[in-house]
Amino acid sequence: MQAFLESNEGLKSRFSYEVHFPDYSADELLEIFKRLAQEAGYQVSAAAEEQAKTYLQGRREQDGSSFGNARTVEQLFQHMEERLAERLVLGTEGELDNVTFEADDVPQPHADRWSPAPNGQQDRGAYGNYV
Protein backbone atom coordinates (compact mmCIF):
# COMPACT_ATOMS: atom_id res chain seq x y z
CA MET A 1 0.00 0.00 0.00
CA GLN A 2 2.87 2.32 0.83
CA ALA A 3 4.35 1.85 -2.64
CA PHE A 4 0.96 2.63 -4.17
CA LEU A 5 0.63 5.86 -2.17
CA GLU A 6 4.16 6.90 -3.10
CA SER A 7 3.55 6.21 -6.81
CA ASN A 8 1.88 9.61 -7.19
CA GLU A 9 3.05 12.68 -5.26
CA GLY A 10 -0.47 14.02 -4.78
CA LEU A 11 -2.07 10.74 -3.82
CA LYS A 12 -0.61 10.44 -0.33
CA SER A 13 -1.78 13.94 0.59
CA ARG A 14 -5.38 12.96 -0.15
CA PHE A 15 -5.44 10.64 2.87
CA SER A 16 -5.37 12.38 6.24
CA TYR A 17 -5.06 9.23 8.35
CA GLU A 18 -2.74 6.28 8.18
CA VAL A 19 -3.77 3.17 10.08
CA HIS A 20 -1.12 0.54 10.71
CA PHE A 21 -2.28 -2.99 11.44
CA PRO A 22 0.42 -5.09 13.06
CA ASP A 23 1.07 -8.58 11.73
CA TYR A 24 -0.41 -11.53 13.56
CA SER A 25 1.98 -13.50 15.74
CA ALA A 26 2.76 -17.12 14.86
CA ASP A 27 0.47 -18.26 17.68
CA GLU A 28 -2.37 -16.08 16.40
CA LEU A 29 -1.92 -17.42 12.87
CA LEU A 30 -2.01 -20.97 14.23
CA GLU A 31 -5.21 -20.16 16.10
CA ILE A 32 -6.79 -18.87 12.88
CA PHE A 33 -5.78 -22.12 11.18
CA LYS A 34 -7.24 -24.24 13.99
CA ARG A 35 -10.51 -22.32 13.83
CA LEU A 36 -10.75 -22.83 10.07
CA ALA A 37 -10.18 -26.55 10.57
CA GLN A 38 -12.71 -26.79 13.39
CA GLU A 39 -15.37 -24.90 11.44
CA ALA A 40 -14.87 -27.27 8.51
CA GLY A 41 -15.16 -30.32 10.78
CA TYR A 42 -11.50 -31.38 10.76
CA GLN A 43 -9.24 -32.44 13.60
CA VAL A 44 -5.61 -31.26 13.71
CA SER A 45 -2.95 -33.53 15.14
CA ALA A 46 -0.36 -32.04 17.49
CA ALA A 47 2.32 -32.76 14.89
CA ALA A 48 0.30 -30.96 12.21
CA GLU A 49 -0.13 -27.95 14.51
CA GLU A 50 3.60 -27.74 15.10
CA GLN A 51 4.39 -28.21 11.40
CA ALA A 52 1.81 -25.56 10.40
CA LYS A 53 3.33 -23.09 12.85
CA THR A 54 6.81 -23.81 11.48
CA TYR A 55 5.48 -23.39 7.93
CA LEU A 56 3.88 -20.02 8.74
CA GLN A 57 7.04 -18.77 10.46
CA GLY A 58 9.09 -19.87 7.45
CA ARG A 59 6.76 -18.12 5.02
CA ARG A 60 6.91 -14.91 7.07
CA GLU A 61 10.73 -14.97 6.99
CA GLN A 62 10.78 -15.86 3.30
CA ASP A 63 8.13 -13.42 2.10
CA GLY A 64 9.13 -10.46 4.28
CA SER A 65 6.93 -7.42 3.77
CA SER A 66 4.72 -9.27 1.27
CA PHE A 67 3.69 -11.91 3.83
CA GLY A 68 -0.06 -12.44 3.57
CA ASN A 69 -0.91 -12.98 7.25
CA ALA A 70 -4.37 -14.58 7.48
CA ARG A 71 -4.52 -14.90 3.68
CA THR A 72 -1.47 -17.18 3.89
CA VAL A 73 -3.26 -19.24 6.57
CA GLU A 74 -6.28 -19.64 4.30
CA GLN A 75 -4.06 -20.75 1.42
CA LEU A 76 -2.30 -23.22 3.71
CA PHE A 77 -5.65 -24.60 4.85
CA GLN A 78 -6.88 -25.04 1.28
CA HIS A 79 -3.70 -26.83 0.31
CA MET A 80 -3.90 -29.12 3.32
CA GLU A 81 -7.48 -29.97 2.38
CA GLU A 82 -6.23 -31.05 -1.05
CA ARG A 83 -3.57 -33.28 0.49
CA LEU A 84 -6.05 -34.77 2.93
CA ALA A 85 -8.48 -35.48 0.08
CA GLU A 86 -5.69 -37.23 -1.79
CA ARG A 87 -5.01 -39.43 1.24
CA LEU A 88 -8.71 -40.28 1.48
CA VAL A 89 -8.95 -41.13 -2.22
CA LEU A 90 -5.86 -43.32 -2.02
CA GLY A 91 -7.39 -45.12 0.93
CA THR A 92 -4.57 -44.38 3.35
CA GLU A 93 -6.97 -42.78 5.82
CA GLY A 94 -9.44 -44.91 7.78
CA GLU A 95 -12.65 -43.25 8.88
CA LEU A 96 -14.39 -40.42 7.10
CA ASP A 97 -16.16 -39.18 10.23
CA ASN A 98 -12.93 -38.38 12.08
CA VAL A 99 -10.78 -36.70 9.46
CA THR A 100 -7.53 -35.37 10.86
CA PHE A 101 -4.85 -33.18 9.35
CA GLU A 102 -1.43 -34.76 9.83
CA ALA A 103 2.05 -33.23 9.63
CA ASP A 104 2.52 -34.66 6.11
CA ASP A 105 -0.38 -32.50 4.94
CA VAL A 106 1.66 -29.34 5.64
CA PRO A 107 3.88 -28.23 2.75
CA GLN A 108 7.43 -26.98 3.19
CA PRO A 109 7.76 -23.20 2.76
CA HIS A 110 9.58 -22.03 -0.33
CA ALA A 111 9.32 -19.19 -2.76
CA ASP A 112 7.62 -20.26 -5.94
CA ARG A 113 5.59 -23.44 -5.47
CA TRP A 114 4.31 -26.00 -3.04
CA SER A 115 6.53 -28.83 -1.92
CA PRO A 116 6.26 -32.26 -3.48
CA ALA A 117 3.23 -34.22 -2.39
CA PRO A 118 3.69 -37.14 0.01
CA ASN A 119 3.33 -39.53 -2.95
CA GLY A 120 6.42 -37.94 -4.55
CA GLN A 121 4.65 -36.17 -7.41
CA GLN A 122 4.85 -32.41 -7.82
CA ASP A 123 1.88 -31.03 -5.89
CA ARG A 124 0.81 -27.62 -7.10
CA GLY A 125 -2.85 -28.13 -6.28
CA ALA A 126 -5.76 -26.54 -8.04
CA TYR A 127 -4.21 -23.13 -7.51
CA GLY A 128 -0.99 -23.65 -9.46
CA ASN A 129 1.67 -21.29 -8.18
CA TYR A 130 -0.96 -19.40 -6.20
CA VAL A 131 1.10 -19.23 -3.04
PyMOL commands that set and color helices and strands:
alter all, ss='L'
color gray80, all
select helices_A, chain A and resi 2-6+9-13+26-39+46-66+70-89+103-105
alter helices_A, ss='H'
color red, helices_A
select strands_A, chain A and resi 43-44+100-101
alter strands_A, ss='S'
color yellow, strands_A
deselect
rebuild
show_as cartoon
